[in-house]
Amino acid sequence: MANAKQTEQIQKGQGFIAALDQSGGSTPKALKLYGIEEDAYSGETEMFDMIHAMRSRIIKSPAFTGEKVIGAILFEQTMDREIDGIPTATYLWEKRGVVPFLKIDKGLEAEVKGCQTLKPIPGLEDLLTRAAKAGIFGTKERSVISAANAEGIRDVVAQQFELAKTVIAHGLMPIVEPEVTISIADKAAAEAMLREAILEQLMALGEDEKVMLKLSLPTNANFYKPLVDHPKVLKVVALSGGYSRETANEMLAQNTGMIASFSRALTEGLSAQQSDAEFDAMLAETIEGIYQASIAG
């Protein structure tokens, strides 16, 4: 079963969840934004060494503690690596007071009915067993909705909840993430269909089953409040989805009970070329801004 202290921190803690889970496909872009060009490394091993160094620098920064960062989502290779000789998940919880999550999805299928479901996850049972043994609290799995197609959205949500039940069976907390693309013209209509589909799936959960939800910031403030207040939902977190950090923070502050789970918006402005003092100051300012937006509602 999930750690009771960690459950309480996620449910009641004041703060947000950091998304440090860029995987193979998105790592080069993340490194480039951090000031490391592709010609600075050769092959995947060096690339993942560099992204781990970046993540370690963030995690070890003085402002990155459970006081304002209540959780962090990791990539599988990050879970399997160490920080200062300590397994990453253990370091997060024992040294920083931050609850560790794991990204488990392996990418998206081609778009059907305006939506992209999850690709199969090879070795899922083994991965979840390893995650639980490593001290991981929960998982995250991302699908994408790019059109207000009710059937496509129901398919996405049904698959997400089917996977969530497997995660729960391993004693972990699933973060269900059906991301609505922020640039689509029918975003509000897609959100209405998504909320309805999620509410249907929540009603079908067993007595002891709960999930978390990671959703794009809604077009209309507090549109997801029925999900925030639902007894089967531990927490609703928001993804920045391409909004600038400033815009994402402004939108988040209008949504009562939602907290941030930002990736690019968290690392915006950080650079490998910064001194430790400059890096720590920038990250502290960023964390404070996201924290304030998360507790504003």
N, C-alpha and C positions, 0 to 999 in steps of 0.2 A: 504493500500500500504506500501511497505517497507520504512523504515526511510531513507530519502534522504541523510542525513549526514552519516549514516551507509553504504549506497550504495556507496557513494563516497570513504569512507575509504577502503572498500573491493576492489573497482575497481582501485583506484589510490594509496592506502596506501603502504608505504614501510615496509614490514615485512612479517609475516607468520601467519597461523592459527593453533592453538594448538588443538590437538584432545584429549579431556579429557572425552571420551565417552565409556569407557569400561562398558559393561553391565553384567548381571548376570553370563553368561558363562565364560567370560574372566576376571572377577574381581579377583578370587582367584590367578590366574597367575600374574596379575598386583600387587596384594598385596605381593605376594612372592618375586617378583623382587624388591619390596620396602622394603623388610626385615621383612615382617609380615607373619609368617607361618600359615597354616590352623588351627593349634591347639590353636592359639591365640584368636580365636573368635568362638562363638557358634551360628549357624543359620544365616539366611540371614540378619536379622535386624542388628546384630552386624557387619556382613561383610560389609554391605552398610554404616553403621556408620563410619567404618574405611576408606573405600575408599573415603567417603565424606570429612573426616578429611584430607586425603592426598591431594585431589583436592583443598580444601580450603587453605591448606598450600602453594600449588603452586600458586594459584590465588592471595593470599595476599603477596607473595614474592615481594620485591622491584623491581625486574627486569621485572616482569610480568605486563607490561602496554602496552597501544595501540601504544606506540612509536615503538615497534618492534614486538609485538604480536597483530596483527590487529583484530583477531577473535579467538573464542574458541568454540569447539563443545562439547555439554553436553549430558549426559545420562538423560533420563526422570526423574529419581529420583533426580538427581542433580538439574534439573530445579525446582522441587517441594520443594526443601529444601532451607535453608537460610545460609548466611554467615554473622556473626555478626548481626543477626536479620533482615537482608535485603534479599529479594528473590535473588537467585543466578544470574539470568539474569540481574536484575536491578543493583546488585553489580558490575557485570562485566562492564557494560556500564557506569554507573554513577561514580563509584569509580576507575575503572582501565582504562576506555576508550577502552575496548575490545568488539567487536561485538559478541553477543551470537547466536549460532546455536544449533539445537537439532537433535540428532540421533533419527529417527523414525522407522527404520526397526526392525522387530522382528525375525531376523534370516533367514536362507537359506533353500530352498527346497533341496531334494536329487539331486545329479548331473545327468543331462540329456544332451546328446550331448556335453559332456565336460564342461558344464556350470551349475551354480546354480543360479536360479532366487530367488526373494524375496518371503518369506512366506506371506500369507495374514496378513494385519495389522488390528486387531480388534479395533473398536472404533477410526478409523483414523480421521473422521471428527471432533469428539470431541477433540482429541489430538491436531489437528491443530488449532482449536478454542482456546483451553487453551494456546497453545504456543504463538499465536498472542497476547492474553491478557497479557501474562507474559512478553512481550517485546522481544520475540525471533525474530531474523531477518530472519533466514532461517533454512532449514532442511538438513539432510544427510541420505542417504539410500544406502546400500552396497550390490552389487551382486558380484559373483566371476566367472571368466573365467579361466579354466584350460586346454584348448585345442584350437587349431586353427580350430574351427568348425564354418563355416560361419553362418549356420542356428541357431545354439545355441547362438552365439553372437548376431545375429539380435533379437532373442527372448528376451535376457537379456536387450538389449538397448531399444527395444520397450516397455517393461514393465516399465523400468526406466522412460521413457519420459511420459508414461501414468500417472504414479504416480506424476511426476513433474508438470503436468498440474493441478492436484488436489491441490498440494501445492501452486502453483501460484494463484489459485482461492481464496485461503485464505489470500492473500496478503503477502506470504512468498517467500523467494528465495530458490529453491531446489539445493542441491549439488548432482548431478548425479554421482554415484560411481560404475562403472563396473570394479572391480579390476582384473587385469591380474596377475595370480600367477607367481612370479618372477623365480621360479625354473623349469618351463616347458621348454622342448627342443625347442618347436615351438613358443616361446614367440614373436619373431619379426613378424611372420606370423599372430599370433593372434592380435597383435597391428595394423597391416595393415587392417585386417577385422573390428576391433573395430573402427578405425578412419573413415572408410567408412560408417559404420552403424550409427555412431554419426552424421556425416555430413548430411546424409539422413534425420535423425530426426530433426536436426536443421533447415533444409529447410522447414519443415512442421510446425514449430512453428508459432503462431499468431503474429501479428504486435507488440503487447505490451508484448510478452512473452520472457523471458530470463532465462537462467540457468547458474549454475556453474558446473564445471566438476572436479572430483577428480580421478586421474588416477595413475597407477603404473608408476614409472620412466621408460621411454622408453629405449629400447635396443640401438637405435640410437638417438643421441642428436638432439633436435629440431624436432623430428618426429611429435610432436603434435602442431607445430607452426601454422598450418592452423586452429586449434581449438582455440588457444590462440588469434589469430587475428580475429576470427569470430564475427560479430556484435551481434549475439544472445547469446554470451558467456560473462558473467560478469567477470569471472576469472577462470583460470585453476590452480588447486592445485595438489600437488604430495603427494602420500602416500609412506612411507618408505618400507612397504611390507615385512619386514624381513631383509632388509639390515641393517648393522651397521650404527650408526649415521655418522661416518666418511665417509663411502662409499656413503650413501644417500646424504650427503652434497656435496661430490665431483661430483656425477652424476647430482644433481639438478643445480649446478652452471653452467653446460653446456647447460641448457635448458632455452633459452631466454623467459622471460615473465611468466614462471611457478614459483609458490611459494610453500613453504612446507606446509603440513598439517600432521605433524608427531605425532604419539601416543607413541609407545614404545621407539622410538629414542629420544623423548623429555624427557622422565622420566628416561632414562638410567643413572645409576650412583647415582640416588637419593635414600636416605635411611631414614627410620623412626628413625634409631639410630643416625643420624647426628644431631649435634647441629644446631640451627637456622642459625648461622653464616656460618657453613659448607654447610648446605643445600642451603642457599641463594647464596653463592659463586659458588657452582656447577651449580645451575639452571641459574645463570647469564651467566656463561661461555657457557652453552648449548644454551641458547637463542641467544647469540651473534653469535655463530657458525652457527646456523640454519638461523638466520637473514642475515648474510653475504652471505650464499649460495643462499638465496631467492632473494637478490637484485643484485646478480652478473651478471645475464643474461642481 
